[in-house]
Amino acid sequence: MEPLRVSEILKFCKGVLIQGNPTTTISSISLDSRKLKKNTLFIAIRGERYDGHDFLKEALEKGAKGVVVNSSYTPTYFLPPRGGGKRRGGKKSIIQVADTRKALGDIAKGYRRRFKIPLIAITGSDGKTTTKELSAALLSSRFHLIKSPGNFNNEIGVSLTLFKLKKKNDLAIVELGMNKPGEIKRLSEIAKPAMGVITNIGDAHQGFFKSKYGIAQSKAELFESLGKAPVILNRDSPYFSFLREKAKGRVISFGIKKKSDFQAKDVVVLASGIEFKVNNLPIRLPLLGYFNVYNVLVAIALAKEFGISDQRIKKALQNFKPLPHHFQLIKLKKFQVIDDTYNANPFAFKKAIEQLRIMKTKGRRVIIAGEMKELGDYSKKAHYSLGRFIAQSKVDLLVTIGELTKEIGKGASQAGFRKENIFHCESNEEVVKSKELFLPDDLILVKGSRAAHLEEVVEKLKNQEHLTSI
């Protein structure tokens, strides 16, 4: 982060300085009192589990140069001791704001405006993180860029990403996520994108929306900040026409089934990855999953927009490393595990099952299914529908974990899946206790929402030489 004066921060967040010097310089912003650097401003965020205001004393004692607190917070720690004496906290800055979470975004917004560099904003129901990483791999061959770490795609994550901007950077890529209407608009206002991407419109977070159309409308909030800047859209999406009409600038399309500006042809799924051609450029990618072709197409479209040569594109894609927990094939002594535990929604789950169906295996195709979260009133129906889909997908064994997944088993059973091949477990621990569940040469897909923590199942399967009976 480049240095910021307290006076600038006050202007960005409309804060009130109740102690300290406005000329004080800040060179780092943190929300974690355990991770403080020199000249850090600590912002006290109230979350579901913790309240940053409870850690103000610790932050200041560890060297924070100032703090940002809610105006409703009574800063008793900073008041002079009873009986008189100097104010505790010394000359350190205390900034009060109406809402510290909003202040964080407002400070990030102001800081972002200091840098006259293009920023690419990537959103969509799924594929955001892989698309971002692929795009960064291609663009970093020419540009000094920053990108969102992991899935830093909410207001906190996007803001912390923007604070990483420095004078040496000439490009940025951020991932924008949402749970409800208005969030993409807010994130776009903070990030000020010069180019946008919408990977697709799926079922993610449908519990917060009445329909997929509502999801599409919320994703289209990106266009308000983009203005006449270009946007990359999925031509194969049923919402392509809707989004194209909403876009104010140039639309660049990508797809497989329909004619697009960047269209994949002659797609071949191999045991070690994917091969295809796009605009006569042959591509070989060490990633599993037919669905990843769409993610690669976005990355290539962005690369060409920013002048990356075909040679650099091919080299970067050949060297790309699969992301952990993103349809990652793990070969064990007895069987193979596909670790797709990063997240799950109905659309992405079905895409993973379609890939499982076409993969070669000497043994059975097995699914270990965790719950899909944030689906609201649609939840039971979504899990039941997934079960019916599984019944038609050449799957030999279905293992479900958690209360909601009973609907997956029910849907599969009623669609003709053999009941004796459906096993329900109440916990992750229960899954790996039975040696009767998994046989030599099985190909096992493990998938569920992040809240299901199915990476625990994968790790136990990897570390357990012999499975024992229940």
WODA-V952035 format. One record per pair of residues at least 4 apart in sequence whose ideal C-beta (glycine too) atoms are under 7 Angstrom apart, sorted by the first residue. I is the first residue (numbers start at 1). J is the second residue. If there is no record, write none. Layout:
I:J
I:J
//
This chain:
1:27
1:28
1:29
1:163
1:164
2:166
2:167
3:25
3:26
3:27
4:8
4:9
4:26
4:111
5:22
5:23
5:24
5:25
6:10
6:17
6:20
6:21
6:22
6:24
6:26
6:66
6:93
7:11
7:22
7:23
8:12
8:110
9:13
9:15
9:26
9:41
9:95
9:107
10:15
10:17
10:22
10:95
12:106
12:107
12:109
12:110
13:97
13:103
13:106
13:107
15:68
15:95
15:96
15:97
15:103
16:95
16:96
17:22
17:93
17:95
18:94
18:96
19:78
19:89
19:93
19:94
20:24
20:66
20:91
20:92
20:93
20:94
21:91
24:65
24:66
24:93
25:39
26:39
26:41
26:65
26:66
27:39
28:37
28:39
28:40
29:40
29:41
29:43
29:163
30:35
30:36
30:40
30:42
31:43
31:45
31:52
31:156
33:42
33:55
33:58
33:59
33:62
36:40
36:42
36:59
36:62
36:63
36:64
38:63
39:65
40:64
40:65
41:64
41:65
41:66
41:68
42:59
42:64
42:67
43:52
43:68
43:100
43:103
43:104
44:52
44:53
44:56
44:67
44:68
44:69
44:100
45:52
45:100
45:101
45:104
46:51
46:52
50:54
53:69
53:73
55:59
56:60
56:67
56:77
57:61
57:77
58:62
59:64
59:67
60:64
60:67
60:89
60:92
65:92
65:93
66:92
66:93
66:94
66:95
67:94
68:95
68:97
68:100
68:103
69:73
69:75
69:94
69:96
69:100
70:97
70:99
70:100
71:96
71:97
71:98
75:79
75:94
77:88
77:89
78:87
78:88
78:89
78:94
79:87
80:84
80:85
80:86
80:87
81:85
89:94
97:103
99:103
100:104
101:155
102:106
103:107
104:108
104:156
104:159
105:109
105:155
105:159
105:186
105:190
106:110
107:111
108:112
108:159
108:162
108:163
108:190
109:113
109:189
109:190
111:162
111:163
112:162
112:165
112:190
112:191
112:192
113:192
115:165
115:169
117:169
117:170
117:171
117:172
118:171
118:194
118:195
119:172
119:174
119:191
119:192
119:193
119:194
120:135
120:173
120:193
120:195
120:197
120:302
121:174
121:176
121:188
121:191
121:193
121:196
121:222
122:128
122:131
122:132
122:173
122:175
122:176
122:197
122:199
123:128
123:176
123:184
123:198
123:219
123:222
124:128
124:198
124:199
124:200
125:200
125:201
125:202
125:203
125:204
125:215
125:345
125:347
126:199
126:200
126:202
126:204
126:345
126:347
126:348
127:131
127:199
127:200
127:294
127:295
128:132
128:153
128:175
128:177
128:199
129:133
129:151
129:175
129:323
130:134
130:292
130:295
130:323
130:326
131:135
131:197
131:199
131:295
131:298
131:299
132:136
132:147
132:148
132:173
132:175
133:137
133:323
134:138
134:295
134:296
134:299
134:320
135:139
135:173
135:298
135:299
135:302
136:140
136:145
136:147
136:173
137:316
137:320
138:299
138:303
138:308
138:313
138:316
139:143
139:145
139:171
139:302
139:303
139:306
139:308
140:145
141:308
141:312
141:316
142:308
143:170
143:171
144:168
144:169
144:170
145:169
145:171
145:172
145:173
146:161
146:164
146:165
146:169
146:172
147:173
148:152
148:153
148:157
148:161
148:173
148:174
148:175
151:175
152:157
152:158
152:160
152:161
152:175
153:157
153:158
153:175
153:176
153:177
154:158
154:177
155:159
155:186
155:187
156:160
157:161
158:162
158:174
158:176
158:187
158:190
158:191
159:163
159:190
161:174
162:191
165:169
165:172
174:191
176:184
176:187
176:188
178:183
178:184
178:205
178:218
179:183
179:205
179:208
179:374
180:208
181:218
182:186
183:187
184:188
184:218
184:219
184:221
184:222
185:189
185:221
185:224
186:190
187:191
188:193
188:221
188:222
188:224
188:225
189:225
192:225
193:225
193:226
193:229
194:229
195:229
195:230
196:222
196:226
196:229
196:231
197:232
197:298
198:219
198:222
198:233
198:234
198:243
199:234
199:294
199:298
200:234
200:237
201:212
201:215
201:216
201:219
201:237
201:239
202:345
202:347
202:348
203:345
203:346
203:347
203:382
204:345
205:209
205:374
206:215
206:375
206:376
206:378
207:374
207:375
207:376
207:377
207:378
207:379
208:374
208:376
209:214
209:215
210:214
212:216
213:217
214:218
215:219
216:220
216:239
216:242
216:243
220:243
220:246
222:226
223:231
223:246
223:247
223:248
226:231
226:248
226:249
227:248
227:249
228:248
228:249
229:249
230:249
230:250
230:252
231:247
231:249
231:251
232:252
232:254
232:298
232:301
232:302
233:240
233:243
233:244
233:251
233:253
234:240
234:254
234:255
234:294
235:240
235:253
235:254
235:255
235:258
235:260
236:255
236:256
236:257
236:258
239:243
240:244
241:245
242:246
243:247
244:251
247:251
252:261
252:301
253:260
253:261
254:260
254:261
254:262
254:294
254:297
254:298
254:301
255:260
255:263
256:263
256:264
256:267
256:293
259:263
261:301
262:278
262:279
262:297
262:300
262:301
263:278
264:276
264:278
264:293
264:297
265:276
265:277
266:276
266:277
267:274
267:276
267:290
267:293
268:275
268:276
269:274
269:290
269:358
270:274
270:275
271:360
272:286
273:284
273:285
273:286
273:287
273:288
274:285
274:287
274:292
274:293
275:283
275:284
276:283
276:293
277:281
277:282
277:283
278:283
278:297
278:300
281:310
283:296
283:314
283:317
284:318
285:296
285:317
285:320
286:320
286:322
287:292
287:322
288:327
288:329
288:355
289:327
289:355
290:354
290:355
291:351
291:355
292:296
293:297
294:298
295:299
296:300
296:317
297:301
298:302
299:303
300:304
300:313
301:305
302:306
303:308
303:313
304:308
308:312
308:313
309:313
310:314
311:315
312:316
313:317
314:318
315:319
316:320
322:326
322:328
324:328
325:339
325:340
325:341
325:342
325:455
326:340
326:342
327:338
327:340
327:352
328:339
329:336
329:338
330:336
330:337
330:339
330:462
331:336
332:336
332:337
332:461
332:462
334:440
335:363
335:438
335:440
335:441
335:442
335:444
336:443
336:444
337:444
337:446
337:458
337:461
338:356
338:444
338:445
338:446
339:446
339:458
340:352
340:445
340:446
340:447
341:446
341:447
341:448
341:454
341:455
341:458
343:449
343:450
344:348
344:349
344:370
344:372
344:447
344:448
344:449
345:349
345:372
346:350
346:372
346:382
346:385
346:386
347:351
348:352
349:353
349:372
349:386
349:447
350:354
350:389
351:355
352:356
352:445
352:447
353:357
353:389
353:390
353:393
355:359
356:365
356:445
357:393
357:394
359:443
361:365
361:441
361:443
362:441
363:439
363:440
363:441
363:442
363:443
364:396
364:397
364:439
364:442
365:394
365:395
365:396
365:443
366:396
366:397
366:399
366:438
366:442
366:443
366:444
366:445
367:390
367:395
367:398
367:399
367:445
368:399
368:401
368:431
368:444
368:446
368:454
368:457
369:398
369:399
369:400
369:405
369:408
369:447
369:448
370:401
370:402
370:405
370:447
370:448
370:449
370:452
370:454
371:402
371:404
371:405
371:448
371:449
371:452
372:382
372:383
372:448
372:449
373:449
373:451
375:379
375:382
378:382
379:383
379:404
380:384
380:407
381:385
382:386
383:387
383:404
383:405
383:407
383:408
384:388
384:407
384:410
384:411
385:389
385:411
386:390
386:408
386:411
387:391
387:407
387:408
387:409
387:410
387:411
387:412
387:415
388:411
388:412
388:415
389:393
390:395
390:398
390:412
390:417
391:412
391:415
391:416
391:417
392:415
396:421
397:421
398:409
398:412
398:417
398:421
398:422
399:423
399:425
399:431
399:437
400:405
400:406
400:408
400:409
400:424
401:405
401:425
401:427
401:428
401:431
401:452
402:452
405:409
406:410
406:424
407:411
408:412
409:413
409:422
409:424
410:414
411:415
412:417
412:422
413:417
413:419
413:422
417:421
417:422
423:437
425:430
425:431
426:430
428:453
428:454
428:456
428:457
429:433
431:457
432:457
432:460
432:461
432:464
432:467
433:468
433:470
434:467
434:469
434:470
435:467
435:468
435:469
438:442
438:444
438:467
446:454
446:457
446:458
447:454
448:452
448:454
454:458
455:459
456:460
457:461
458:462
459:463
460:464
//
